[in-house]
Structures are given as C-alpha cells and as structure tokens.
C-alpha cells in the first residue's frame, strides 16, 4: 500500500469500487455534509468532494472532507490548480493529510469565467499533471516540489486524476491519460459517460496501451433528472457528449426522473463488463440522495 | 507590438475635470500602428474633450503633440516646454509611455487615455490578437510556435485540458484551443513526441512574478 487510503485497498484487492460525489454548500454550515455522510455511509467506498466546482465559492473541499471523515465516510479531496499556487497547494496537502485525508484528486479546475467571481485572477502556477507529479514527489521522493527534502512525516496520498474521453482531440486523450499515469496517478475518475460507444473506443485504446493495468479507472456516471437537463448538458457544457438517443428515451416517458435512474443503473451494469473499468464514480449533481438507490439497483451493495 | 485601446471618453474627461489647459501627447510607436494613440487619435481625443467641456458650459484648452516614441527619453525630453505650460498631461502611449512621461515630468499629473491590453499582432486589418505572454522563458521550440502560456486560458503546460472540444476552448466557442492548434501543428511536423513528453512546472520567476524585470546590454551602453 502506497497510502493510508481505504479506496486504495478496495481497488488493489480487485473489488469493484463505488464512489460518489458531493458538492459542499454555499454557506458555512456542515449540517448538510454530515447528513450526506450519514446517508452514504456503507453504500460507497469513498466520497469525492469538489473544490469550488464551476468556480463558484463553496465551503472548502478539505473542511468538507474532515466532516465526512468524522462521520465515518472516506473522503477524496479535490485540489484544482485554479486558485492556489504550489506553495499553498503543498501546505494544504500536508494540512489535509494531518486531518486524516488520504485521497486526493488532482485537476486543473473550471475556468473562473463560469463561476460567480468571473473578475477573479486565476493562478495556474502548475497544471494538473504537474500537480500529480508534485503529490507523488512528496510521497515517493520525499521532496517538496522545489527539490528540498521532506525530512519526516511525508504525506502519503492515494493520487487521483481525471480523464475526459469526450474532449478533443480524441486520439490524444488516451495519451494524455498515460502522461498522468507516468506523473503518478494511481486512480482515474472519468467525465460523466453518456456516449457509451465513444467510451468503449476509449477503453479499447486504453487496453491497447496496457494502461488499465497501471491505473484504476473509475467510470463516471451521472443520472439525468430530465430530458431538459440532458439537452442543457448537450448544448452548454464543454467537454461532455449526450447522444440524442438518450434524450429521446427520456422524452418518451412520463417519469423522467425514474428513467434517469434506470439509465444510470443500466450504464453501471454495462460499465462493469468493460475490461479495465475498476469501479464507478457516481456524480448525482444536486441529487445526491439518489446514490443509495442507484447503488442498490445496480446490484453493487456488497457490504 | 503593444496593443492598446482607447478608454471611454467620459472616463478621460473625468480625470481632467479640474484642469483648464491640458497637453495631449500621441505616440508614434505601437499605439499609432494599432490606431489607438497616434497623431490622428490624439487630435480626435483633444477635440472630443473640448466638445464635452463646452457642453457643460465651460472651457478647455488643449495642446496636441506626438512623440516619436514615448518609451524613449530622447523623444520626450523635447516636450518639456509644452508640459510646463499645461496643468496636466494626457498620454496616448501604452502603459510604458505614460510612466516614462510621469517619471520625466515629476511635478505633473500624467493621465492615461488608453488601456494597454496585449502584446500581439495584426491578424487582419482592424483586428489584433495576443501572441506573447512575456514570460521570459520562451518555449515555442517545443510547441510548434504556438504559445500555451498566453493562448491557453489556463496557461497549461501539458494540455489540452478536458474543456477542449471541437477545436475550441471551454471559455468561448470563438476562441480556438491553443493545445488543439499545437496538436495539429505537431502532427503536421511529425513531432507529436514533444506533446507526449512531460513538461515540468514552469519557472515563473522569469516573468512578472519575479518582480519588475530589466535587460542590460553592455555593448549598447554609453
């Protein structure tokens, strides 16, 4: 084991992992996070907490992680490159580790243009791959990014990264994933999958390069709430693909929410059969309370 | 070159509201080439300011002149007499020009008429685009001559990020993804290996993070 992570244990043992995602609140109370912790405990292996997603100010990822941890849920803290330089990142990584965090997800972060402070100055001192390399260096080389030794108590994180099979250039996506693995990524969360054909093609390329043996890939699943929401994602969210068939299927039924859950459940069952998929990451945006039902319906509850 | 754009005229009028005689200094360098701060633009600005003042029922006297380049002392020394006679100076130079005038004429308010926006070039008549981030550590030999520091909205060194789709950046469908451009160029050059190689964290101490920079050349010194 490289880290203190329970998620690492699950994945290393070859069990199909289930993780969920929650977005911290836009206020200073932990109440909702604790409520989610109680709801998700026992249903998932870890819960990923976003770091001011879409550049909207929220309660910090690390603080939310501590609340989860204190309530018996293993957190995956997100760290984006948008808001902090290498000094702040390393400091926060050590601080979070001292509070019991063992999983980190490294990503570049949504541009501030999308958020509620579009006038902000972004940082991007390091990019996501350089961040992965920095966390790995702190753990394995026992060095700060500058090369100085961390003489004792190095933070030993289980290092996550993201991959987006739906972004372009498509052929380069697998090669970029490989760059992330080489930099030190231990596990991968993919962007939400709606276009299964494209994901299958992606995984095919992953297997051709043997990458599924070097990294644990968690396939991203997002239940759609309505045909309208699906259409919105299709038209407005960069880096996502929602095929027309999915939207048409949603449109045909009365109970669109139910259909959304059904699609997600079917997807999970399909994903489980793909060689190289080590687990699923369920991103039920503003719909976190559906996670236990999805896990149960997909037949993943094995506790 | 440096590209600058005119500030809204009301904003400039506000800067000088307490003065009755101002010197308007155009620049014959970059801001003249990008049609924001040359002789013609200086004339138009002075006239506009006078009209605005007249509408308020008051008077404004303007004197207009243009320096060959405001960023060189030898071209601004000669303005001394005109500056002395004015209560304030409006510069149509870039941020460098404004500061050179302010440094040279310590007792005068020197006010900017332009917003300096980028280091770039003319992509078509009337359209200028950013090309250089002045990072002090040029890496264009690794990226097929396309700069990710300034042309990627996140200055990513190992791109493209997950927001690149259909060739455009996540922040605007009008903006090409720099890393998509790099990918295409390196493919043509058969040098995709450059994009596969990990690029370590950049040394930003060579750009403005390291403080104001200087360049010295002994052979050019007097």
Interface residues (C-beta under 8 A of the other chain):
Chain A: X81 X82 X86 X108 X109 X110 X111 X113 X114 X122 X124 X125 X126 X127 X128 X129 X130 X133 X134 X145 X162 X163 X164 X166 X167 X168 X169 X172 X175 X176 X178 X179 X182 X183 X191 X238 X239
Chain B: X153 X154 X155 X156 X157 X158 X159 X160 X161 X162 X163 X164 X165 X166 X167 X170 X171 X177 X180 X183 X195 X196 X198 X199 X200 X201 X202 X204
